[in-house]
Amino acid sequence: MDFDKHRTPTPYEGGEGCLTTLIRIPVRIVVLVLVLPVRMLWDLLVAGGRLLDRLLLRPLSRAAEWFCDQVLAPAAKALAWLAVALFVWPWVGLWRYVVVPVVHYGVVVPLVWLHSAVLVPAGHGLRWVYTRLLVPAVAALVTLLLVWPAVGVWRYLLRPLGIGAVWLVTTLVVLPAEWLYGRVLTPLGHGVAWVLGRVGRGLVVLGRGLWTGGAWLVVTLLVLPGAWVYRRVLAPLGREIVTAVGVAWRIAGFISRAVGRVLAWLGRHLVGAPAVWVFRAVCTPVGRFLRDAVWAPARQAALDAVRAVRGALSTARGTLRLARRDAWRALVGEPQVGDARKTGGSAARTLGRTTTVPSAAPASEISPQVGKTVERG
């Protein structure tokens, strides 16, 4: 089988060795054996999905759309209108014509009157009593009982005692603590900081040396061998596996399409051709016979029956019209006409008049004299 050159894997520019050349063909054979059933199953599923979509899903979607448009949508509109008529409009009417008037005239209006006529004057009176009598009295009582005694205690007792306590604390605590900090603690802290700095620098140098040695050991013993194994073994093997999967997938596609063509040829010659022959040799003559011998006479008979029914209905309408006119003349009498009736004119309409007589048959627009002259000639 001749494959397309553009679809074959491109050779590697570098890095190929005896190991790559050795494992390429076995890997591709094994991968082809493993991928071929998967590709054939995939092509079968794709073809089945397309057939299912064309024969089942699209008609079902169209039927569902028609059902939704023609059945569900009108039913939903009808149910919505019925729900509104049964549940919304009664409550709206109850709220608008019962609850709102009752609440307005039974609750709101009395409360407004109570607020404006009773509560507002009472509130004004209570505010005057509070601002004019109660507040000045309470303020004077608090000033007399609390403010003036507290001011006296602070001015003549607590303030002198506080000044003496501050002088005592400053002399006995603050000045000795300041001398101790400046003469003892500060030099001691400087010495401790110098010692810790020297020790810290030594520890940093030691840590850097240990880190450098450990990193060198890790790189030498782990990273370099791992990189060599990855570059020389794993990377070529991975590239070959990926390339083999791509090549095997394409080859499996060709094989799957060839198998599909064979199955299609078998189906066309074993099933399609006999079905076409049966349709052309059996179904088509039978259908034509049924069309010419059964359907056409039945259709012509139905048309004749429809014409006969229409003629019978037209005759019945004419008979009913004549009977109604005769009944009207029997009840009312002959219509009274003028000079036109004496001259042989019609009571229904003449050339000089636009009025008509009820239940009178329409007459010809040609004058009777003209008709007689034509007949004599």
Phi, psi and omega in degrees: 000130184267118181263161178289137182293328182287345183260357177277150181293138178285142180290154179286143180286326181205169177092356179279136178223193181293327180295317179297314180295329183287322186266355188294306185294312178300320180297318181293323178295313181297317181294321177298318178297322181282328186275331185303311177298323180296317180293319179295319176297321179296314178298321178297317178295320178297313179297318177297321178295318178296316178297317178297320179294320183285323186264336187237309189290316180295313174300321178296320179295319177296318178297319178295320178296316178298317180298319179295318183287320188267336185244303187292318181296310175299322178296320178295319178296317179297316178296322178297315179297319179295319178296318178296317182293327183270329188244331185267307184299317177300319180291323177296315177297318178298317179294318186284321189253352180239302187291312183297311177298319181296314180294321182293308185273341181262337184238307188293311182299313176298321179295320178297317178296318179297319180294315184283328186264335186241305188290321180296311176298320179297319177297320177298319179295317179295323177295321178295318179296318182295313184283329185268330187243308190287314183297312178299322181293315180294319179298317179295321181293317179295319179297317183290321187268333187241313188290307183297317175297321180293320177297318179295318181295318180294316186288319189255354182233302187287321182296312176298319179297323179293320178298317180293321180293323179295318179296322180292317180294320180296319184286320187268338187240308189292311183295317175296322180294321179295318178296320180295320180293315184285327186263335188242303189290322182294310176299321178298318178296321178298319179295316179297319179296320179297316180297316180294326177296316179296315180297320179296319177298319178297319179294323179296316179298318179296318179295320178297319178296315178297319179296318180295316179295317179296319179296319179297318179296317181296315180296318184288320187267336186240310189291310182296313175299319179297318178297319179296317179297318180295316185286323186265337186241300189290317182296310176301319180297317178296317178297318180295321180294315179298313179297320179296322178296317179297312179297316181296324179295318179292316178299318178297325176296316177299315180296317180296319178293321177298315177298319178297320177296319178298314179296321178295319178297317178297315180296322180292321183273334181267332183242310186294311181298314175298321179296318177297317179298317179297319180295316183285321186272336185243303188292319182294312176299320179296318178296318178295320177298315178296323179293317184279324187266336185243306188291315182296312176299320179296319179294318178295320178296321178295319178296317177298320178295320178296318178296319179296319179295318178297317177298317179297319178294322178295317177298319179295320177297318177298317178297317179296324179294317178295320179293321177295321179294318179295322178294322178295317178295324179292326180279318187264324185106177179291141179292143178278123181238165183268215181295335180297327179290325179293324179277007179091008180286168180269146177281347183280307182200141175234176180289337182258354182235153177246359180275156178233160177256136180301141177060019177265141180289141180295137182258169180285149179280358181271136181293141179299322180298319178296321179296317178296320179297320179296319181294318179298319179295000000 
